[in-house]
Amino acid sequence: MEKTDIQTSNTTSVLFDGDLKHALNAIPQAIFVKDEQHRSYFLNDAARTLFDDLGCRDYKFMTAGRSAEISAMCGPWGGTVPSETLEEAWLTRLHPDDLVRVRRNWSRWRESWKPIDIEFRLMSPEGSYCWFRARATAHRAENGPVLRWYGTFENIDGQRNTIVALKESEARFRAIADNAPVMIWVTNETGEDDYHSRLWLETTGQTAEQSAGRGWLRAIHPDDRKRVEAGFNRAFSRRTPIRTEYRLQRAQGGSTWVIDVGQPRFATDGKFLGFVGIALDITERRNAAQERLLAKKQIHHMARHDALTGLPNRQFLLEEFLLLSDEIAPGTQVAVLCLDLVGFKAINEVYGRASGDVLLRRAAGRLRNSLLQSDILCRLGGDEFAILRIGVRSTDEASKLAERLIASVEEPYELSGTHVDLGITVGFAVALNGDQSLDELIQAADIALDQARVGGRGTYVQYEPGMDAQFRAKQDLKVALRHALGRNELQIHYQPLVNLHTGRITTFEALVRWFHPERGSVSPASFIPVAEETGLIGALGEWILRQACTEAAKWPPEISVAVNLSPLQFRNQDLVATVSTILNDSGLDAARLQLEITESVLLNECEGNLQTLKEIRQLGVKVAIDDFGTGYSSLGYLRTFRFDKIKVDRSFVADLPGSNECLAILKAVAAIGRSLGIVTTVEGVENQNQLELVKAEGFDEAQGYLIARPLPASQALGLL
């Protein structure tokens, strides 16, 4: 290998050989070599190209004192050149902002011989600037003096631009993240957080340093911290997305709910870089959801519970029974008791609904206290209740329960400063689990309750299979009554009222009769309650009124017609309009129509019903109070509304002449009528003695079988 020893300033030079030259020229970085006097005497190909590009072609190496071999090896740039030449060449091309810094560092380097590493911008001949990096280090002899300087020039413009772009990108990211309406976080590949947006820091009160690494966990509510940390650790180990909700402790106190969603980040080569995620404040949305859930629960509760007593209702009972059925062992007996309160409606009417509600709650409380914890008590509606007991040992146990309920409820109550009494009737049914559905058990207990009502307060009846027949008969009657109007099975009969002073008929009372083609004559006492129960009373009452007015219009003008109105007809807001229309259609003078009502019309919703009566009176129609004396405060109604007629109930006449009490009551009513100027009528006169007594007491009218039974219109007119 060819070697050349370069000697300059009596200092032994490094040895260059041909292979070394080729190796240096193959390096893409610009390499330069300086001697101990900072004279440049070697540039590789990259360095020559660089200085050529910078416009340094006029600075040539000196060849004096060089051997031919050195000249051949180094070429036109081989040899030495004063330090000022090349240095001044590129230093004059420095960016103005870098000039002072670079010259100062370069001078210090030349004086101290310490390594140098600086970056700067140089201007090309075209006038643009590029970033360069210059590095140099010394090679010393064994005794310490510097023999050579070796250095590099590197164009780092692309790297610097990349760094600037990255910084600009990071700045843009931070600007966007810090102004975003969500909290943004970023982790490195180890799972340590190295960035949290401003909203996170403002919400939690943490600094960037406090939230870094795992510090962000301290901002999470203690009750949620372990769960959240475990979830994030699992996501990092699996490199999978994470979605979780937790409470974040606020700097101002309290906490806020957030939903945190994170995604793993990967480089283009697949390397895992960490996670990026956002945390969104969902406090309002969560609160709204909780309110909706609470409202839904409340609606669910309200749909299955009675608002007044707080007891479950029938729907709850059915659902609960279905849930319990799977847990009830086969052969277990189940009992259902249906009961209603006796006398509650009357107390409610006398003392008012508010007091009635109080009484109802107290009665419900007594029922509850009489039961086992496992029993289910529900209110079916009104004053009716039902009880479900699972695991009844015998029917005797159900009977004793009924007795206990009756004894508990019938203890006197203190209400509005006085004592009132309630009664109770109970019907119950017992069956093995699975033999009957709950609906069937309730129906059976209800049928038994109907039988108990006949016996009055304090009565309880167990369901027997034969009771179904009566129930079915009642159901059949309801169906048949619906068809009776359309099939002309109903007729109006008329019973006369006689003026006791003149002996002449003054009025005919219209009474409906039902002649069924198979059942024969059906008593009004049977089908009128059915009509009221099924809601047919409205259509039936209107039909009776129209038939009676149409027929009465044919009678002599001094004869009136009386028609009974059911209390349920007053629920129809068009009742007054209906009466007016029928009078107009029939042509009957309103003064010839008498409408008879019972005291319950004024007991139930008395304000509205009283107004209806006043409007009927304004039509010119007369109003009579029927069954007078059987209610709770009959005399009070005479003060509330000026009736045209008082009809004394037949029960006060039936025991005459033997009952002094009834006779005393009749005298009192007759006296009231005379003093108030109200016509008084006695019903149920069936013998001559009764007629003479009521006539002697000064009653104005009498009605009863002694005078005439109800007759068809053609026969009734014959009585005139």
C-alpha positions in Angstrom: 0.0 0.0 0.0 1.3 3.4 -0.9 1.9 5.7 2.1 3.0 9.4 2.1 4.3 11.2 5.1 3.2 14.9 5.2 5.4 17.2 7.1 4.3 20.7 7.9 5.9 23.2 10.3 8.3 20.5 11.4 5.4 18.5 12.8 4.8 14.9 11.9 1.7 14.6 9.9 -0.9 11.8 9.9 -0.4 9.2 7.2 -2.8 9.0 4.4 -3.0 6.1 2.1 -5.0 5.6 -1.0 -7.6 3.4 0.6 -8.1 6.0 3.3 -8.7 8.7 0.8 -11.2 6.6 -1.0 -13.0 5.8 2.2 -13.2 9.4 3.2 -14.5 10.4 -0.2 -17.2 7.8 0.2 -18.6 9.4 3.3 -21.6 11.7 2.5 -20.6 14.2 5.2 -18.2 17.0 4.5 -14.9 16.2 6.2 -12.1 18.6 6.6 -8.6 18.3 8.2 -6.6 21.2 9.7 -3.1 21.3 11.0 -2.0 22.7 14.3 -2.0 26.2 12.8 -5.6 25.8 11.6 -4.5 25.5 8.0 -6.9 23.4 6.0 -5.1 20.9 3.8 -7.6 18.2 3.1 -11.3 18.2 2.0 -13.1 15.0 1.0 -15.4 15.0 -2.1 -18.5 15.9 -0.1 -16.6 18.9 1.4 -15.4 20.1 -1.9 -18.9 19.9 -3.3 -20.3 21.8 -0.3 -17.8 24.6 -0.6 -18.3 24.7 -4.4 -22.1 25.0 -3.8 -21.4 27.8 -1.3 -19.3 29.7 -3.9 -15.8 29.0 -2.5 -14.2 27.9 -5.7 -11.7 30.8 -5.7 -10.0 29.6 -2.6 -7.3 27.2 -3.7 -4.8 25.1 -1.6 -1.2 26.1 -1.7 1.1 23.5 -3.2 4.4 24.9 -2.0 6.5 22.4 -0.2 4.3 19.5 -1.2 5.6 16.4 -2.7 4.2 15.1 -6.0 2.7 12.2 -4.3 0.7 14.5 -1.9 -0.4 16.6 -4.8 -1.5 13.6 -6.7 -3.4 12.2 -3.7 -5.1 15.5 -2.7 -5.8 16.9 -6.1 -6.5 20.6 -6.6 -7.8 20.8 -3.0 -4.9 19.0 -1.5 -2.1 20.9 0.2 -2.6 23.8 2.7 -4.5 27.0 2.6 -4.4 29.7 5.3 -7.1 29.3 7.9 -8.6 32.7 7.0 -9.4 31.7 3.5 -12.0 28.9 3.7 -13.2 30.1 7.1 -13.9 33.6 5.9 -15.5 32.1 2.8 -18.4 30.4 4.7 -18.4 32.8 7.7 -19.3 35.7 5.4 -22.3 33.7 4.4 -23.7 33.3 7.9 -27.3 34.4 8.6 -27.3 37.8 10.3 -29.0 36.3 13.4 -26.3 33.6 13.7 -23.2 35.7 12.8 -22.1 37.0 16.2 -22.7 33.7 18.0 -20.9 31.6 15.5 -17.9 33.9 15.1 -17.5 34.1 18.9 -17.7 30.3 19.3 -15.4 29.8 16.3 -12.7 32.2 17.7 -13.0 30.5 21.1 -12.4 27.2 19.5 -9.3 28.3 17.6 -7.9 29.7 20.8 -8.8 26.8 23.2 -8.5 23.8 20.9 -11.6 22.4 22.7 -14.1 20.4 20.7 -16.8 22.4 19.0 -20.4 21.6 17.9 -22.5 24.4 16.6 -25.5 24.9 14.3 -26.1 27.9 12.0 -27.6 29.0 8.7 -25.5 29.7 5.5 -26.6 31.6 2.5 -26.3 29.9 -0.9 -25.3 31.8 -4.1 -29.0 32.0 -4.9 -29.7 33.9 -1.7 -31.5 31.2 0.3 -30.4 30.0 3.8 -29.9 26.4 4.9 -29.1 25.0 8.3 -25.6 23.4 8.8 -23.9 21.7 11.7 -20.1 22.0 12.2 -18.3 19.7 14.6 -14.5 19.4 15.2 -12.2 17.6 17.6 -8.4 17.5 18.2 -5.8 14.7 17.7 -2.9 15.1 20.1 0.5 13.7 20.3 1.7 11.6 23.3 3.3 14.7 24.9 0.1 16.7 24.5 0.4 19.1 21.6 -2.2 19.1 18.9 -1.2 17.4 15.7 -4.4 17.7 13.6 -8.0 18.9 13.7 -10.6 16.7 12.2 -14.1 18.2 11.5 -17.3 17.8 9.6 -19.8 20.1 7.9 -23.4 18.6 7.7 -26.4 20.0 6.0 -29.2 19.6 8.6 -31.8 21.8 6.9 -34.1 18.8 6.4 -33.7 17.7 10.0 -34.3 21.2 11.3 -37.4 21.6 9.1 -38.7 18.3 10.4 -38.1 19.4 14.0 -39.7 22.8 13.4 -42.7 21.0 11.7 -43.0 18.7 14.7 -42.9 21.6 17.1 -45.4 23.5 15.0 -47.6 20.4 14.9 -47.3 19.9 18.7 -48.1 23.6 19.2 -51.2 23.3 17.0 -52.2 20.1 18.9 -51.8 21.8 22.2 -53.7 24.9 21.0 -56.6 22.7 19.8 -56.5 20.4 22.8 -56.3 23.2 25.3 -59.4 24.9 23.7 -61.4 21.7 23.2 -64.6 21.3 25.3 -63.3 17.8 26.3 -60.4 16.8 28.5 -57.6 15.3 26.3 -54.7 13.1 27.6 -51.7 11.3 26.0 -49.5 8.6 27.3 -46.1 7.2 26.2 -45.4 3.6 25.4 -45.0 2.7 29.1 -48.4 3.9 30.0 -47.3 7.0 31.9 -49.3 10.1 31.1 -47.2 12.9 29.7 -49.9 15.4 28.6 -53.3 16.6 30.0 -55.2 19.4 28.3 -56.0 22.6 30.1 -59.6 21.6 30.8 -58.4 18.5 32.8 -56.0 20.7 34.8 -58.7 23.4 35.5 -61.3 20.8 36.4 -59.0 18.8 38.8 -56.8 21.7 40.0 -53.7 19.6 39.2 -50.6 21.0 37.6 -49.1 19.4 34.5 -46.4 17.9 36.7 -48.9 16.6 39.3 -51.0 14.8 36.6 -48.0 13.4 34.8 -47.1 9.7 35.1 -49.7 8.1 37.3 -50.5 11.3 39.2 -53.8 11.7 37.3 -55.2 8.8 39.3 -55.2 11.0 42.4 -57.9 13.2 40.8 -60.3 10.3 40.6 -62.9 9.7 43.3 -61.5 7.2 45.8 -64.4 4.9 45.4 -63.7 4.6 41.6 -59.9 4.7 41.6 -59.1 1.0 41.8 -61.6 0.1 39.2 -60.4 2.7 36.8 -56.7 1.9 37.3 -57.4 -1.8 36.8 -59.3 -1.0 33.6 -56.5 1.1 32.2 -53.8 -1.4 33.1 -55.8 -4.1 31.3 -56.2 -1.9 28.2 -52.5 -1.1 28.1 -51.4 -4.7 28.5 -53.8 -5.8 25.7 -53.3 -2.7 23.5 -57.0 -2.5 23.2 -59.4 0.6 23.4 -60.9 1.5 26.8 -64.2 3.1 27.7 -65.2 3.7 31.3 -67.1 6.1 33.5 -66.0 7.5 36.8 -66.2 10.5 39.1 -63.5 13.2 38.8 -62.9 15.3 41.9 -63.2 18.9 41.2 -60.9 21.6 42.3 -63.8 23.6 43.7 -65.0 20.6 45.7 -67.5 17.9 44.8 -67.1 15.6 41.8 -68.2 15.4 38.2 -69.0 12.3 36.2 -67.0 11.7 33.0 -66.9 9.1 30.3 -63.3 8.4 29.4 -62.5 6.8 26.0 -58.9 5.9 25.0 -57.3 4.5 21.9 -53.9 2.9 21.4 -51.4 4.7 19.1 -49.1 2.9 16.7 -46.3 4.1 14.4 -46.3 3.3 10.7 -44.0 0.4 11.4 -46.4 -1.0 14.0 -44.5 0.1 17.0 -46.7 0.8 20.0 -46.5 4.5 21.0 -49.0 4.8 23.8 -52.6 5.9 24.2 -54.5 9.0 23.4 -58.0 9.7 24.9 -60.7 12.1 25.8 -62.7 12.5 29.0 -66.2 14.1 28.5 -68.2 15.6 31.4 -71.5 13.7 31.5 -72.8 14.9 34.8 -75.9 16.6 33.4 -76.6 13.7 31.1 -76.1 11.2 33.9 -78.3 13.3 36.2 -81.0 13.5 33.5 -80.7 9.7 33.0 -81.0 9.2 36.8 -84.0 11.5 36.9 -85.6 9.6 34.0 -84.8 6.3 35.8 -86.3 7.7 39.0 -89.3 9.0 37.2 -89.7 5.6 35.5 -89.5 3.9 38.9 -92.0 6.3 40.3 -94.4 5.8 37.4 -93.9 2.0 37.8 -94.7 2.4 41.5 -97.7 4.6 40.9 -99.1 2.2 38.4 -98.9 -0.6 41.0 -99.8 1.2 44.2 -102.8 3.1 45.5 -101.9 6.8 45.9 -104.2 7.3 49.0 -103.1 4.4 51.2 -99.8 3.5 49.7 -101.0 -0.1 49.4 -100.3 -2.2 46.3 -103.1 -2.5 43.8 -104.5 -5.3 41.8 -101.8 -5.1 39.1 -99.1 -5.4 41.8 -100.9 -8.4 43.3 -101.1 -10.2 40.0 -97.4 -9.6 39.1 -96.2 -10.6 42.6 -98.3 -13.8 42.6 -96.7 -14.7 39.2 -93.2 -14.2 40.7 -94.0 -16.2 43.8 -95.8 -19.0 42.0 -92.5 -20.7 40.9 -91.3 -20.7 44.5 -94.6 -22.1 46.0 -94.2 -25.8 46.7 -96.8 -28.1 45.1 -99.7 -28.8 47.5 -99.4 -25.5 49.3 -102.8 -23.8 50.0 -103.3 -20.2 48.9 -106.1 -18.0 50.3 -107.5 -14.8 48.9 -109.8 -12.6 51.0 -111.9 -9.9 49.5 -113.5 -7.4 51.8 -115.3 -4.1 51.8 -116.0 -1.5 54.5 -119.7 -1.1 55.6 -120.8 2.4 56.3 -117.8 4.1 54.8 -119.7 5.8 52.0 -122.2 7.3 54.3 -119.5 8.6 56.6 -117.6 10.0 53.6 -120.7 11.8 52.5 -121.5 13.3 55.9 -118.0 14.3 57.0 -116.6 15.0 53.6 -113.9 13.4 51.5 -110.9 14.7 53.4 -112.1 13.0 56.6 -113.1 10.0 54.6 -109.6 9.7 53.2 -108.2 9.9 56.8 -110.6 7.1 57.8 -109.7 5.0 54.9 -106.0 5.2 55.7 -106.6 4.3 59.3 -108.7 1.3 58.3 -106.0 0.2 55.9 -103.4 0.5 58.7 -105.5 -1.7 61.0 -105.8 -4.3 58.3 -102.0 -4.2 57.8 -101.4 -4.7 61.5 -103.6 -7.7 61.5 -101.6 -9.6 58.9 -98.4 -11.5 58.7 -95.3 -9.9 57.2 -95.5 -12.3 54.2 -99.2 -11.4 53.5 -99.9 -9.0 50.6 -102.7 -6.4 51.3 -103.9 -4.4 48.3 -106.6 -1.9 47.7 -108.8 -2.8 44.8 -110.6 0.5 44.7 -113.1 2.6 46.7 -113.6 0.8 50.1 -112.7 -2.7 48.7 -109.5 -4.5 49.7 -107.9 -7.9 48.9 -105.4 -10.1 50.9 -103.2 -12.8 49.6 -101.8 -15.4 52.0 -99.6 -18.2 50.8 -99.2 -21.3 53.0 -102.6 -21.5 54.6 -102.8 -24.7 56.7 -106.6 -25.0 56.6 -109.8 -23.1 55.7 -110.2 -22.6 59.5 -107.1 -20.5 59.4 -108.7 -18.3 56.7 -111.9 -18.0 58.8 -109.9 -16.9 61.9 -108.1 -14.4 59.8 -111.4 -13.0 58.6 -112.7 -12.8 62.2 -109.5 -11.0 63.3 -109.9 -8.5 60.5 -113.5 -7.8 61.4 -112.7 -7.3 65.0 -109.8 -4.9 64.2 -111.7 -2.8 61.7 -114.9 -2.5 63.7 -113.3 -0.8 66.7 -114.6 2.8 66.9 -112.6 5.6 65.2 -112.1 9.1 66.3 -112.9 11.4 63.4 -113.4 15.2 63.4 -113.8 15.3 67.2 -116.3 12.5 67.3 -116.4 8.7 67.2 -117.6 6.8 64.1 -118.1 3.1 63.4 -117.1 1.1 60.4 -118.2 -2.4 59.6 -116.6 -4.9 57.3 -117.8 -7.9 55.3 -115.4 -10.6 54.0 -115.5 -13.2 51.3 -112.6 -15.7 50.9 -111.5 -18.6 48.7 -108.9 -21.2 49.4 -107.3 -23.5 46.8 -104.2 -25.5 46.2 -101.4 -23.7 44.3 -101.8 -24.4 40.6 -105.5 -25.4 40.8 -106.7 -21.9 40.1 -105.2 -18.7 38.8 -105.1 -15.6 41.0 -107.9 -14.0 38.9 -110.1 -17.0 39.5 -109.3 -16.9 43.2 -110.2 -13.2 43.4 -113.4 -13.8 41.4 -114.4 -16.6 43.8 -113.6 -14.5 46.8 -115.6 -11.7 45.3 -118.6 -13.9 44.8 -118.4 -15.0 48.4 -118.2 -11.3 49.3 -121.5 -10.7 47.5 -123.1 -13.3 49.8 -121.5 -11.8 52.8 -123.0 -8.4 52.0 -126.4 -9.9 52.3 -125.6 -10.9 55.9 -124.5 -7.3 56.7 -121.5 -6.0 58.7 -119.4 -8.5 60.5 -120.2 -11.3 58.1 -117.7 -13.5 56.4 -118.4 -16.2 53.8 -116.2 -18.8 52.3 -116.6 -19.5 48.6 -118.5 -22.6 47.7 -118.7 -24.0 44.1 -122.5 -23.5 44.0 -122.1 -19.7 44.3 -121.0 -19.6 40.7 -124.5 -20.1 39.5 -125.7 -16.9 41.1 -122.8 -15.0 39.7 -123.3 -16.3 36.2 -127.0 -15.5 36.5 -126.1 -11.9 37.3 -123.7 -11.8 34.4 -126.4 -13.2 32.1 -128.8 -10.6 33.3 -126.3 -7.9 32.3 -126.1 -9.2 28.8 -129.8 -9.6 28.5 -130.5 -6.1 29.7 -128.2 -4.7 27.0 -130.5 -6.2 24.4 -133.8 -5.4 26.2 -134.0 -1.8 24.9 -133.5 -2.7 21.3 -136.0 -5.6 21.4 -138.9 -3.6 23.0 -138.9 -5.8 26.1 -139.3 -2.8 28.4 -142.6 -1.1 29.1 -143.7 1.8 31.3 -146.4 1.3 33.8 -148.1 4.1 35.7 -149.1 4.2 39.4 -151.5 7.0 40.4 -151.0 9.5 43.3 -154.3 10.6 44.8 -155.0 14.0 46.4 -156.3 13.3 49.9 -158.2 16.5 50.0 -160.2 16.0 46.8 -159.9 12.3 46.2 -158.8 12.9 42.6 -155.7 11.6 40.8 -153.2 14.3 40.4 -150.1 12.4 39.1 -149.0 9.1 37.6 -145.6 7.8 38.6 -143.8 6.2 35.6 -142.3 2.8 36.6 -140.3 0.7 34.2 -141.2 -3.0 33.8 -139.2 -5.7 32.0 -140.9 -8.7 30.3 -138.3 -11.1 29.1 -139.4 -13.7 26.6 -137.8 -16.5 28.6 -137.3 -15.2 32.1 -140.8 -13.6 32.2 -141.3 -10.5 34.4 -138.0 -9.3 35.8 -138.2 -7.2 39.0 -136.8 -3.7 38.9 -135.1 -4.5 42.2 -133.0 -6.9 40.1 -132.2 -5.1 36.9 -132.0 -1.4 38.0 -128.9 -2.1 40.1 -127.5 -4.0 37.2 -128.2 -1.1 34.9 -126.4 1.2 37.3 -123.4 -1.2 37.6 -123.0 -1.6 33.9 -123.5 2.1 32.9 -126.7 1.3 31.1 -128.7 3.5 33.5 -128.0 6.6 31.4 -129.6 5.2 28.2 -132.4 3.5 30.2 -133.2 6.6 32.2 -133.4 8.7 29.1 -135.7 6.2 27.4 -138.1 6.1 30.4 -138.2 9.9 30.5 -139.0 10.2 26.8 -141.7 7.5 26.9 -143.3 9.1 30.0 -143.4 12.6 28.6 -144.7 11.5 25.3 -147.5 9.6 26.9 -148.3 12.3 29.4 -148.7 14.8 26.6 -151.9 12.9 25.7 -153.4 13.2 29.2 -155.7 15.9 30.5 -153.7 19.1 31.3 -154.3 18.8 35.1 -152.6 15.4 35.3 -148.8 15.3 35.9 -146.2 12.6 35.4 -143.5 11.7 37.9 -140.2 10.1 36.7 -137.4 8.8 39.0 -133.8 9.8 38.3 -130.9 7.6 39.3 -128.0 9.4 41.2 -125.8 8.1 38.4 -127.7 10.1 35.8 -126.4 13.2 37.4 -122.9 12.3 36.2 -124.1 13.2 32.7 -123.2 16.9 32.2 -125.9 17.0 29.5 -128.8 15.9 31.8 -130.5 19.4 31.9 -130.2 19.6 28.1 -131.6 16.1 27.7 -134.7 17.0 29.9 -135.2 20.2 27.9 -135.0 18.4 24.6 -137.4 15.7 25.6 -140.0 18.3 26.8 -139.7 20.1 23.5 -139.9 17.0 21.4 -143.0 15.6 23.3 -144.7 19.0 23.7 -145.3 18.4 27.4 -145.7 21.4 29.6 -142.6 21.5 31.9 -144.9 22.2 34.9 -146.6 18.8 34.4 -143.2 16.9 34.8 -142.1 15.9 38.3 -138.6 14.5 38.7 -138.0 12.3 41.8 -134.6 12.0 43.3 -133.2 10.3 46.4 -131.1 11.9 49.1 -127.9 10.4 47.7 -128.1 12.9 44.8 -127.2 15.6 47.3 -124.7 13.4 49.2 -122.5 12.6 46.2 -120.9 15.6 44.7 -123.6 17.8 46.2 -122.4 21.1 44.8 -122.5 20.0 41.2 -125.7 18.1 41.6 -127.3 21.0 43.5 -126.5 23.3 40.5 -128.1 20.7 38.2 -131.3 20.7 40.2 -131.4 24.5 40.1 -131.1 24.4 36.3 -133.9 21.8 36.1 -136.1 24.0 38.3 -135.4 26.9 35.9 -137.0 24.8 33.1 -140.2 24.9 35.1 -139.9 21.2 36.1 -141.0 20.3 39.7 -138.5 18.3 41.9 -139.5 15.8 44.6 -137.4 14.1 47.2 -138.2 10.4 47.3 -137.7 7.9 50.2 -137.6 10.8 52.7 -136.5 9.9 56.2 -134.2 7.0 55.3 -131.0 9.1 55.0 -128.6 10.7 57.5 -129.7 14.3 57.3 -133.0 14.5 55.5 -134.1 17.8 57.2 -130.8 19.4 56.2 -131.6 18.9 52.5 -134.9 20.8 52.8 -132.8 23.8 53.8 -130.3 23.2 51.0 -132.9 23.0 48.2 -136.5 24.1 48.0 -138.3 20.8 46.9 -141.8 20.9 45.5 -142.8 17.6 47.1 -141.7 15.3 49.9 -142.4 11.5 49.5 -142.2 9.7 52.8 -140.7 6.2 52.4 -143.1 3.2 52.6 -141.2 1.8 55.6 -142.8 4.4 57.9 -146.3 3.3 56.8 -145.8 -0.5 56.8 -146.1 -0.7 60.6 -149.1 1.5 61.0 -151.3 1.7 62.9 -149.4 -0.4 65.4 -146.1 1.7 65.6 -146.3 4.9 67.6 -142.7 5.8 66.5 -143.7 5.7 62.9 -146.8 7.7 63.6 -144.8 10.3 65.4 -142.4 10.7 62.4 -145.3 11.0 60.0 -146.8 13.8 62.1 -143.5 15.6 62.1 -143.1 15.3 58.4 -146.6 16.5 57.7 -146.0 19.5 60.0 -142.8 20.4 58.2 -144.5 20.2 54.9 -147.3 22.5 56.0 -144.9 25.1 57.5 -142.6 25.1 54.4 -145.5 25.0 51.9 -144.2 21.7 50.4 -146.6 19.0 49.1 -146.3 15.8 51.3 -146.9 12.3 49.9 -147.0 8.9 51.6 -145.9 5.8 49.7 -146.9 2.2 50.4 -150.5 2.7 51.5 -152.0 -0.8 51.4 -155.1 -0.7 53.7 -157.9 1.6 54.7 -156.6 2.2 58.2 -153.3 3.4 56.9 -155.1 5.7 54.5 -157.2 7.2 57.2 -154.2 7.8 59.5 -152.1 9.6 56.9 -155.2 11.6 55.8 -155.9 12.6 59.4 -152.3 13.8 59.9 -152.8 16.2 57.0 -150.8 14.6 54.2 -151.6 15.9 50.7 -151.2 12.8 48.7 -151.1 9.0 49.0 -149.8 6.2 46.8 -150.0 2.5 47.2 -151.7 -0.8 46.3 -154.9 0.3 48.1 -155.4 2.9 45.4 -154.0 1.1 42.4 -151.0 -1.0 41.3 -148.8 0.2 38.4 -150.7 -0.3 35.2 -150.1 0.1 31.5 -150.9 3.5 30.1 -154.3 2.5 28.6 -155.5 1.0 31.8 -154.1 3.8 34.0 -156.1 6.4 32.2 -159.2 4.4 32.9 -158.8 5.2 36.5 -159.4 8.9 35.8 
